Amino acid sequence: MNRQKLAALVEEATRLELLVSDLYALFHECQPADAAFWWTLSLEEKNHAALLKSGRDHFLPLGLFPVELIPSVLETLTARNNELEAAIARFRATPPSRQEALRYALALEESAAELHFQQALEEQGQSTVMDIFRTLNGEDHDHAERIRRYLEMLPFA
């Protein structure tokens, strides 16, 4: 993959993480009963974006950015980001119910774009650069499973 295409993919993948963070920050504001849960996820998504930006700044110029960390189809990422922007606008205008917020987040985390990042970080032995990303990411992963468990423990589940 050429460097220009990879740079564009990294930008859209970073935008995705930031939009998901924005969505969870919005849920934090409109769902006081779950505020701490959403705030934690929002911060973790910002951390994912920071990891991608750091990789772009430090590894991309050296040709060492781990392409397995991001989806390879720019149009898919761009479409997902556009959908997220529309959802954020919709939820700002009409805040979701507690259940709707959790179910939307679960579907989002199970989408191909978000799963790609998660699965890449879970695979061992890919490269030294991926090991660095994995270490920096720490325990900030498996959002889908955490949302699913949280949803199941609530009375409406």
Secondary structure, DSSP 8 states (H G I E B T S, - for coil): --HHHHHHHHHHHHHHHHHHHHHHHHHHHH-GGGHHHHHHHHHHHHHHHHHHHHHHHHTTTTT---GGGS-S-HHHHHHHHHHHHHHHHHHHHS---HHHHHHHHHHHHTSHHHHHHHHHHH--SS-HHHHHHHHHHTT---HHHHHHHHHHHSTT-
